[in-house]
């Protein structure tokens, strides 16, 4: 086996990875509790748009909106690409005081690129009524190749 090479990704490469994928993990914390959850997302400009259900994650994010978000492409033990975003969560809808009709329509249009049935009678996940977006405050990536 050859020695793998590791390298930092450029911002353009990081954005390409985020654009190619629609599944990642959001990490968040509140006081002494840390959690990581898988979510679907869509990248649009400098924002990651996510749809989720009300629950513990939403309650924690309302109190501590700073998150890390990770996306990986894994082809083998030493053949992978990983991007980490650090940013702030902003609620677009589904939470009292967060509703802005213009922002909601924009977010819904973005999310429907991935799932056209979102928020319609044919929605396969109708319990996901909370729409949020994450600002891309920091974006870093690494890659390994055999």
DOVO-831512 format. One line per 3 residues: number of its first residue (from 1); their letters; for each residue y, x, z of N, C-alpha, C. Coordinates in pm, 1 decimal, decimal comma. Layout:
NUM = a = Y:X:Z:Y:X:Z:Y:X:Z; ...
//
This chain:
1 = xxx = -117,9:84,3:0,0:0,0:0,0:0,0:123,8:88,6:0,0; 218,3:55,8:-86,3:344,3:129,8:-90,6:433,4:88,7:25,6; 524,5:175,6:61,1:619,9:145,6:166,8:719,6:42,7:115,0
4 = xxx = 741,1:-65,6:190,4:836,9:-166,7:143,8:979,9:-115,9:152,5; 1065,7:-175,6:72,3:1208,5:-144,6:79,8:1280,7:-267,1:134,6; 1381,0:-241,9:215,4:1462,3:-347,6:274,2:1605,7:-326,4:230,0
7 = xxx = 1676,2:-437,6:207,9:1816,1:-423,9:168,0:1895,6:-546,8:210,9; 2025,4:-526,1:221,2:2117,5:-635,0:250,7:2145,2:-710,4:119,7; 2159,3:-840,0:128,3:2195,2:-920,9:12,3:2347,3:-931,1:2,1
10 = xxx = 2396,5:-939,8:-118,7:2539,1:-964,5:-138,8:2567,0:-1111,9:-108,1; 2693,3:-1145,7:-94,1:2730,8:-1285,6:-70,6:2684,7:-1373,3:-185,9; 2697,7:-1325,6:-307,7:2654,2:-1402,5:-425,3:2503,3:-1427,8:-418,8
13 = xxx = 2425,5:-1326,3:-382,5:2280,6:-1343,3:-370,7:2246,3:-1442,4:-259,9; 2318,4:-1436,1:-149,6:2294,7:-1530,8:-39,9:2319,7:-1674,3:-85,4; 2429,8:-1695,3:-153,9:2462,9:-1829,3:-202,9:2357,6:-1876,5:-303,2
16 = xxx = 2308,1:-1787,5:-387,4:2201,6:-1824,2:-481,6:2077,2:-1872,6:-407,7; 2039,8:-1804,3:-299,5:1923,5:-1846,4:-220,6:1949,5:-1984,3:-159,8; 2067,6:-2004,9:-104,6:2101,1:-2135,2:-46,1:2100,5:-2245,1:-151,6
19 = xxx = 2147,5:-2214,3:-270,4:2153,0:-2313,7:-378,2:2013,2:-2347,4:-430,2; 1923,9:-2248,2:-435,1:1787,8:-2268,2:-488,0:1700,5:-2352,9:-396,5; 1731,0:-2351,3:-269,0:1645,3:-2416,0:-170,4:1711,6:-2539,2:-111,7
22 = xxx = 1630,2:-2622,1:-47,6:1681,3:-2743,9:15,9:1614,2:-2770,7:149,6; 1550,1:-2668,6:203,9:1481,5:-2680,6:331,5:1512,9:-2557,2:414,2; 1556,8:-2579,3:536,3:1588,9:-2467,4:624,1:1573,7:-2507,5:769,1
25 = xxx = 1618,4:-2419,5:857,6:1610,2:-2444,2:1000,7:1747,9:-2427,4:1062,4; 1784,4:-2525,1:1144,8:1911,3:-2519,4:1215,3:1882,9:-2481,8:1360,6; 1954,6:-2382,9:1410,1:1940,5:-2337,9:1548,4:2070,1:-2370,1:1622,1
28 = xxx = 2053,2:-2425,5:1741,2:2169,1:-2465,6:1819,5:2139,2:-2447,6:1966,9; 2244,3:-2444,2:2045,8:2227,9:-2419,0:2188,1:2325,8:-2503,3:2267,8; 2286,7:-2532,9:2388,7:2375,8:-2598,4:2483,6:2334,7:-2551,5:2622,1
31 = xxx = 2429,0:-2489,4:2690,1:2404,8:-2431,7:2822,7:2287,9:-2334,1:2814,7; 2177,1:-2362,1:2882,9:2065,0:-2267,9:2884,4:1949,4:-2313,0:2795,5; 1975,3:-2402,6:2703,4:1870,8:-2454,1:2615,1:1899,9:-2414,3:2470,5
34 = xxx = 1799,7:-2357,0:2403,9:1809,9:-2320,9:2262,5:1703,5:-2399,2:2188,3; 1738,0:-2448,7:2070,5:1642,6:-2524,2:1991,6:1657,3:-2487,7:1844,3; 1549,0:-2502,4:1769,8:1547,0:-2480,5:1625,6:1472,0:-2597,3:1564,9
37 = xxx = 1529,2:-2658,0:1461,4:1464,3:-2771,4:1397,0:1472,0:-2758,3:1245,4; 1365,2:-2799,9:1177,3:1367,7:-2798,3:1030,5:1448,7:-2916,7:977,6; 1521,8:-2893,4:870,3:1601,4:-2998,7:806,8:1608,1:-2975,3:656,2
40 = xxx = 1632,9:-3082,9:583,7:1665,9:-3073,2:442,3:1817,3:-3059,5:432,5; 1864,7:-2992,8:329,4:2008,1:-2972,6:314,6:2042,5:-2962,2:166,8; 2171,4:-2973,9:139,4:2224,6:-2948,9:6,0:2350,2:-2864,5:22,9
43 = xxx = 2360,6:-2757,6:-54,1:2479,3:-2672,4:-54,0:2580,4:-2729,1:-152,6; 2706,1:-2738,1:-108,1:2814,9:-2778,9:-196,5:2938,9:-2699,8:-155,9; 2979,9:-2608,0:-239,8:3094,3:-2523,4:-206,7:3065,4:-2439,9:-83,7
46 = xxx = 3151,1:-2449,7:15,5:3135,5:-2374,5:140,1:3074,5:-2458,7:251,2; 2996,1:-2560,1:214,4:2938,0:-2651,1:313,0:2790,1:-2674,3:286,4; 2714,3:-2684,1:395,3:2576,6:-2732,0:390,1:2579,3:-2875,0:442,1
49 = xxx = 2527,6:-2968,2:364,0:2523,3:-3108,8:404,0:2381,9:-3143,1:449,7; 2374,3:-3213,4:563,5:2246,4:-3247,8:625,9:2250,0:-3393,2:669,6; 2136,2:-3457,2:658,4:2119,8:-3594,5:706,8:2013,7:-3592,1:814,7
52 = xxx = 2038,1:-3657,3:926,8:1943,1:-3655,3:1037,1:1947,4:-3787,7:1112,1; 1863,5:-3798,8:1212,7:1858,5:-3918,0:1297,8:1928,5:-3889,5:1429,1; 1974,2:-3995,9:1495,8:2031,9:-3980,3:1628,6:1921,9:-3934,2:1723,5
55 = xxx = 1960,4:-3852,6:1820,3:1864,0:-3803,4:1918,3:1918,1:-3681,0:1988,9; 1827,0:-3602,3:2043,0:1864,6:-3484,3:2121,4:1947,5:-3386,3:2041,1; 1907,0:-3359,6:1916,9:1979,6:-3262,8:1832,9:2125,5:-3305,5:1816,9
58 = xxx = 2146,8:-3432,6:1785,0:2282,7:-3482,0:1764,0:2362,0:-3474,7:1894,0; 2300,6:-3511,7:2005,7:2370,0:-3504,9:2135,1:2410,1:-3361,3:2167,9; 2320,7:-3266,7:2142,3:2351,8:-3126,2:2169,9:2461,0:-3074,4:2076,7
61 = xxx = 2454,8:-3112,0:1949,1:2554,1:-3064,9:1852,3:2692,4:-3122,1:1880,2; 2699,0:-3239,4:1936,8:2829,4:-3297,5:1971,7:2897,1:-3217,3:2081,5; 2818,2:-3159,1:2170,6:2874,3:-3082,5:2282,9:2892,4:-2934,5:2248,3
64 = xxx = 2808,0:-2884,1:2159,8:2815,2:-2743,8:2119,9:2794,1:-2733,1:1970,5; 2901,1:-2741,4:1891,3:2887,8:-2751,6:1745,8:2863,0:-2620,3:1671,1; 2841,5:-2509,9:1743,3:2822,1:-2381,6:1675,9:2674,0:-2361,0:1650,8
67 = xxx = 2640,6:-2328,0:1526,3:2500,0:-2320,1:1487,7:2471,4:-2196,4:1404,1; 2343,5:-2168,2:1393,4:2292,2:-2073,9:1294,3:2196,8:-2154,4:1208,1; 2189,0:-2118,4:1081,8:2104,5:-2189,8:986,5:2033,2:-2084,8:903,6
70 = xxx = 1901,9:-2099,1:886,9:1824,8:-1997,1:815,1:1741,8:-2059,4:703,4; 1738,2:-1987,4:593,0:1654,4:-2023,1:477,9:1575,7:-1899,6:438,5; 1445,8:-1917,0:415,6:1359,2:-1806,5:375,5:1285,7:-1838,5:246,6
73 = xxx = 1263,6:-1736,3:167,9:1172,7:-1741,8:53,3:1068,4:-1634,2:78,8; 945,5:-1674,2:102,7:840,5:-1579,4:139,1:733,2:-1580,3:31,4; 710,2:-1462,7:-25,5:607,5:-1446,5:-127,9:491,9:-1362,7:-75,5
76 = xxx = 515,0:-1288,8:32,5:413,2:-1203,7:92,1:469,6:-1133,8:214,0; 385,0:-1058,7:287,5:429,1:-993,7:411,2:549,6:-901,2:394,1; 560,2:-834,8:281,0:673,7:-746,2:254,8:746,0:-785,3:127,0
79 = xxx = 739,8:-913,7:94,8:806,3:-965,4:-24,6:873,6:-1097,1:13,3; 994,0:-1085,7:64,2:1064,3:-1203,4:113,9:1215,9:-1185,6:102,2; 1284,1:-1299,3:113,7:1429,7:-1303,4:115,9:1469,5:-1399,4:227,1
82 = xxx = 1568,2:-1363,5:305,9:1611,0:-1446,7:417,5:1763,0:-1450,4:424,1; 1818,1:-1569,7:442,4:1962,9:-1587,2:453,7:1993,1:-1660,9:583,6; 2091,2:-1611,2:656,9:2136,1:-1674,6:779,9:2283,9:-1709,9:765,1
85 = xxx = 2315,3:-1835,0:798,4:2452,3:-1884,8:798,8:2490,9:-1909,1:943,5; 2609,5:-1869,0:980,3:2665,2:-1905,3:1110,4:2786,9:-1990,7:1082,9; 2793,7:-2105,8:1150,9:2904,0:-2196,4:1123,4:2921,1:-2301,6:1230,0
88 = xxx = 3004,0:-2398,1:1198,3:3037,9:-2507,2:1288,7:2995,6:-2638,3:1224,9; 2940,1:-2726,0:1306,5:2897,6:-2858,3:1259,6:3014,3:-2955,7:1269,6; 3032,0:-3033,7:1163,4:3130,0:-3142,4:1161,0:3054,7:-3269,7:1124,6
91 = xxx = 3072,8:-3374,4:1204,0:3005,9:-3501,9:1177,2:3085,8:-3580,3:1075,4; 3016,2:-3628,6:972,1:3079,8:-3706,7:866,6:3063,3:-3855,1:894,5; 2945,3:-3896,4:942,4:2921,0:-4037,4:972,5:2808,6:-4049,6:1073,5
94 = xxx = 2791,8:-4172,9:1124,8:2683,1:-4201,8:1216,4:2717,1:-4178,2:1361,1; 2835,2:-4125,4:1389,5:2879,6:-4098,1:1525,0:3018,6:-4159,3:1541,7; 3040,1:-4229,2:1652,5:3169,7:-4292,5:1678,0:3282,6:-4190,8:1662,5
97 = xxx = 3384,9:-4229,3:1587,3:3500,3:-4142,2:1568,7:3486,2:-4043,4:1454,7; 3369,0:-4038,0:1390,1:3348,1:-3940,0:1284,0:3365,3:-3998,3:1144,3; 3377,4:-4128,8:1136,1:3378,4:-4193,1:1005,1:3511,4:-4175,0:931,7
100 = xxx = 3503,1:-4112,2:816,4:3614,1:-4091,9:724,1:3559,4:-4134,8:588,5; 3603,8:-4249,4:534,9:3544,7:-4302,7:411,6:3538,9:-4203,1:295,6; 3644,0:-4125,3:276,1:3646,0:-4029,2:165,2:3542,2:-3919,1:187,5
103 = xxx = 3537,4:-3864,1:308,4:3439,6:-3759,9:340,1:3297,2:-3814,6:330,9; 3278,1:-3939,6:373,0:3145,8:-4002,4:365,6:3099,3:-4014,9:221,2; 3184,1:-4064,5:134,6:3147,6:-4081,3:-7,0:3114,9:-3947,2:-71,2
106 = xxx = 3191,8:-3844,7:-39,7:3165,5:-3710,9:-93,6:3030,5:-3659,0:-42,1; 3007,7:-3671,2:87,5:2882,0:-3623,2:146,7:2762,8:-3698,2:89,0; 2774,6:-3827,2:74,6:2664,4:-3906,9:20,2:2634,8:-3867,8:-124,5
109 = xxx = 2737,8:-3843,9:-203,4:2716,8:-3800,0:-341,6:2643,9:-3666,1:-345,0; 2680,3:-3575,5:-255,6:2614,3:-3444,7:-249,0:2467,9:-3462,2:-208,7; 2441,4:-3539,5:-104,1:2304,2:-3559,3:-56,2:2216,5:-3629,5:-159,8
112 = xxx = 2276,1:-3716,4:-239,6:2198,2:-3788,2:-342,2:2157,0:-3697,5:-457,9; 2210,7:-3577,3:-465,3:2160,3:-3481,0:-563,9:2016,1:-3444,3:-532,1; 1984,4:-3439,4:-403,3:1849,1:-3407,0:-359,0:1761,9:-3532,0:-351,5
115 = xxx = 1818,2:-3641,1:-298,5:1742,8:-3764,3:-280,8:1829,1:-3882,1:-326,3; 1813,8:-3922,5:-452,4:1897,7:-4030,3:-505,8:1889,3:-4161,9:-427,9; 1778,9:-4183,6:-356,7:1760,2:-4308,7:-282,6:1828,9:-4307,4:-146,0
118 = xxx = 1889,2:-4196,9:-107,8:1949,8:-4185,8:25,3:2048,7:-4298,6:50,7; 2033,5:-4361,9:166,7:2123,3:-4468,3:214,0:2124,5:-4589,6:120,5; 2011,2:-4615,6:56,0:1993,2:-4736,1:-25,5:1874,2:-4813,1:32,1
121 = xxx = 1847,2:-4933,3:-16,2:1728,6:-5006,9:32,1:1596,9:-4933,1:4,9; 1594,1:-4841,1:-90,6:1472,3:-4765,1:-123,1:1463,8:-4631,6:-49,5; 1550,5:-4608,4:46,2:1555,3:-4482,5:120,3:1422,2:-4457,9:192,6
124 = xxx = 1355,1:-4344,0:165,1:1228,5:-4315,3:232,9:1246,5:-4275,0:380,1; 1369,4:-4241,7:422,0:1395,7:-4204,4:561,4:1518,9:-4281,7:611,7; 1506,6:-4413,5:624,9:1624,3:-4494,0:661,0:1677,8:-4468,0:801,5
127 = xxx = 1599,5:-4405,2:887,4:1648,7:-4376,8:1023,1:1748,1:-4260,9:1025,7; 1758,0:-4188,3:917,3:1851,4:-4075,1:911,5:1989,8:-4126,8:874,0; 2061,9:-4173,0:974,3:2193,1:-4234,3:951,6:2310,2:-4142,4:986,0
130 = xxx = 2279,4:-4025,3:1037,9:2385,1:-3930,4:1075,5:2398,6:-3826,7:964,3; 2519,1:-3813,1:912,3:2547,8:-3712,1:810,7:2640,8:-3609,7:873,1; 2602,2:-3483,8:858,4:2686,1:-3376,6:909,8:2695,3:-3267,2:805,3
133 = xxx = 2791,6:-3181,1:825,9:2805,3:-3066,3:737,5:2833,5:-2943,7:821,9; 2789,4:-2830,3:770,5:2806,6:-2703,5:838,9:2894,4:-2614,2:752,8; 2999,5:-2561,6:812,7:3086,2:-2468,3:740,7:3016,5:-2333,7:730,8
136 = xxx = 3033,9:-2267,1:619,6:2974,5:-2135,0:599,9:3071,4:-2028,3:651,3; 3084,6:-2018,9:783,0:3176,4:-1921,5:841,7:3130,4:-1778,2:816,1; 3001,3:-1752,2:833,4:2942,9:-1620,3:808,5:2812,7:-1640,0:731,5
139 = xxx = 2789,2:-1557,5:631,3:2665,0:-1564,3:554,2:2612,3:-1421,7:539,2; 2488,1:-1401,9:581,9:2424,4:-1270,7:573,0:2283,1:-1288,6:520,7; 2234,7:-1191,1:449,6:2097,7:-1198,1:400,4:2032,1:-1062,2:390,9
142 = xxx = 1900,3:-1065,0:396,1:1820,1:-943,7:380,4:1702,7:-977,0:290,0; 1649,7:-873,8:227,4:1532,8:-890,4:142,3:1439,4:-771,8:161,0; 1312,9:-797,7:140,7:1211,9:-692,7:143,9:1127,9:-706,3:17,9
145 = xx = 1093,7:-590,9:-39,5:1008,6:-589,3:-158,6:906,3:-478,9:-141,9; 782,1:-506,4:-185,4:677,2:-403,4:-169,7:700,0:-285,6:-264,6
//
